[in-house]
Amino acid sequence: MSFLLPPSFPNFATPDLGCLVRRKHGLQIEEGNRNIHVEFVPSIDFAPRYHQAYFRIKCGNARFFERCMVHRTTDFSVPGPILENFPPDFVLGGDQHVHATDWLRYPVSISPMNYWFFGQYRNPAETQWKSDALVGHSYDIYENGTLSTVHYDDTGEDRDLNDMVIEVAIVGRTPINIFTQAVDQAVATRHFEEHAAPRIRAEMAKVKTQ
């Protein structure tokens, strides 16, 4: 008899990427993307069946407030500039100067998925949030995933790309098959009953007759 159980996955608080394999490229401006960075899963570098996306603010040096609006989609039916106006799944940063945050994450997902990161800034003297002018990223490949370090520039005047820096990790996930573990335990128990238990009972019987 076979059973179909829903897959169970580890859910670590931080991305378990493993060791660094290589850096694919250093910081590159994503010309034409303005304030939009997108992670595609699968990609040409990493194509797991199951994956988990992690993200956080690493650092920043901006005179304005900065935030990053995070969305997830399964396709590109909604263009990025329109998607940016939808309620986000997560918001990194906000009405404060940039500082590092803890890792946030989506639940484990089956590929394909697209993860969108929209950088925005606000002058503390004003109420309106505006799209950052520039975005760029570096890209590293690990044993169990990829890591993008994404840099935003608020107005684009100095092009220093350090107003807000976030990290986005895509980690591969393998189901924990609890049912298989139970079968293995049953085999071990049967082996014990057939081979070890009779010898133990025989020894105990000898002790009782002495």
C-alpha positions in Angstrom: 0.0 0.0 0.0 1.3 3.5 -0.9 0.5 6.8 0.7 0.7 10.3 -0.8 1.7 12.7 2.0 2.1 16.5 1.6 5.8 17.4 1.5 7.3 18.8 4.6 10.3 21.2 4.4 12.8 22.7 6.7 12.1 26.4 7.5 15.3 28.1 8.7 15.3 31.7 9.9 18.3 32.5 7.8 19.2 31.3 4.3 21.2 28.1 4.4 23.1 28.7 1.2 26.1 26.6 1.9 29.6 27.5 0.7 30.3 30.1 -2.0 30.9 28.5 -5.4 31.8 31.6 -7.4 30.9 35.2 -8.0 29.1 35.5 -11.4 29.5 39.3 -11.5 30.2 42.3 -9.4 27.9 45.4 -9.0 26.2 46.2 -12.3 23.6 48.9 -12.9 20.4 47.4 -14.3 20.0 50.0 -17.1 16.3 50.7 -17.9 15.0 49.0 -14.8 14.9 52.2 -12.8 13.9 51.0 -9.3 12.9 47.4 -10.1 14.9 44.3 -9.3 13.5 40.9 -10.2 14.6 37.4 -9.2 13.5 34.6 -11.5 13.2 31.0 -10.3 14.3 28.9 -12.0 17.2 30.8 -13.5 20.0 29.7 -15.8 22.2 29.3 -12.7 19.9 27.6 -10.3 16.8 25.5 -11.1 15.4 23.7 -8.0 12.0 22.1 -8.0 11.3 23.6 -4.6 12.8 26.8 -3.3 12.5 29.5 -0.6 13.2 33.3 -1.0 14.8 35.3 1.8 15.5 39.0 1.8 16.6 41.8 4.2 18.1 45.3 4.3 21.8 45.0 4.6 22.8 48.6 5.0 22.3 52.1 3.6 23.5 55.7 3.6 20.7 58.0 2.5 19.6 61.4 3.5 16.0 60.4 2.7 13.9 57.6 4.0 14.1 54.4 2.0 11.9 51.4 1.6 11.6 48.3 -0.6 8.2 46.9 -1.6 8.3 43.1 -2.1 5.9 41.2 -4.4 5.7 37.6 -5.7 4.1 36.5 -9.0 3.9 33.4 -11.1 4.0 35.2 -14.4 4.5 38.6 -16.0 0.9 39.4 -16.8 1.1 42.6 -14.6 3.9 44.9 -15.8 6.4 46.0 -13.0 5.4 49.7 -13.0 1.7 48.7 -12.4 2.6 46.0 -9.9 4.5 48.6 -7.9 1.1 50.2 -7.0 -0.4 47.0 -5.7 -0.3 46.3 -1.9 3.0 44.5 -1.3 3.5 41.2 0.5 6.4 42.7 2.6 7.9 46.2 3.2 11.5 46.5 4.1 12.4 49.9 5.7 9.9 52.8 5.8 9.6 56.1 7.7 13.1 56.1 9.1 16.6 56.3 7.9 18.0 53.0 6.6 19.3 50.4 9.0 19.9 46.6 8.8 16.9 44.3 9.3 16.4 40.6 10.1 15.8 38.2 7.3 12.2 37.8 6.1 11.1 35.0 3.9 8.3 33.5 1.8 7.0 30.0 2.4 8.6 27.2 0.4 7.3 27.4 -3.2 7.4 25.2 -6.2 9.1 26.8 -9.2 8.5 28.9 -11.3 8.1 32.1 -9.3 9.2 35.7 -9.8 10.2 38.0 -6.9 10.0 41.8 -7.3 11.8 44.4 -5.3 10.8 48.0 -5.8 13.0 50.7 -4.2 11.4 53.9 -3.1 12.4 57.0 -1.2 10.7 59.9 0.6 12.0 63.3 1.7 11.1 63.5 5.4 9.8 67.0 4.8 7.2 65.6 2.2 4.5 62.9 2.3 4.9 61.3 -1.1 7.0 58.2 -1.8 8.8 58.3 -5.1 10.5 55.5 -7.1 14.3 55.3 -6.8 16.2 56.4 -9.9 18.7 53.6 -10.2 19.2 50.0 -9.2 22.1 47.6 -9.6 23.2 44.3 -8.2 26.0 41.8 -7.7 25.4 38.0 -8.0 26.9 35.1 -6.2 26.3 31.4 -6.7 26.4 29.0 -3.7 26.1 25.3 -3.2 22.4 25.5 -2.3 21.3 28.7 -4.0 22.1 32.2 -5.1 22.6 35.6 -3.4 21.9 39.0 -5.1 23.2 42.1 -3.3 20.9 44.8 -4.6 21.8 48.5 -4.5 19.4 51.5 -4.9 20.1 55.2 -5.6 17.3 57.5 -4.6 17.5 60.5 -7.0 20.3 59.3 -9.3 22.2 62.6 -8.8 25.4 61.1 -7.4 24.9 57.5 -8.7 26.7 56.1 -5.7 24.1 53.2 -5.4 24.5 53.1 -1.6 21.2 54.7 -0.4 19.7 51.3 0.4 21.4 47.9 0.0 19.3 44.7 0.3 20.2 41.0 0.0 18.0 38.5 -1.8 18.7 34.8 -1.3 17.1 32.0 -3.3 17.6 28.7 -1.5 16.9 25.2 -2.7 14.6 23.0 -0.7 14.3 19.2 -0.4 11.2 17.6 1.2 11.6 15.8 4.4 9.9 12.5 3.8 8.5 11.6 7.2 6.7 8.5 5.9 10.0 7.0 4.6 11.6 7.6 8.0 8.7 5.7 9.6 9.1 2.8 7.2 12.9 2.6 8.0 12.0 2.5 11.7 9.6 -0.3 11.2 12.3 -2.3 9.3 14.7 -1.8 12.2 12.1 -2.9 14.8 11.4 -6.1 12.8 15.1 -6.9 12.5 15.4 -6.4 16.3 12.5 -8.7 17.0 13.8 -11.4 14.6 17.5 -11.4 15.5 18.4 -9.6 18.7 15.3 -10.2 20.9 15.5 -14.0 20.9 19.1 -13.9 22.1 18.3 -11.4 24.8 15.3 -13.5 26.0 17.6 -16.6 26.1 20.2 -14.9 28.2 17.5 -13.6 30.6 16.1 -17.2 30.9 19.6 -18.4 31.9 19.9 -15.8 34.6 16.5 -16.9 36.1 17.5 -20.6 36.3 20.8 -19.9 38.1 
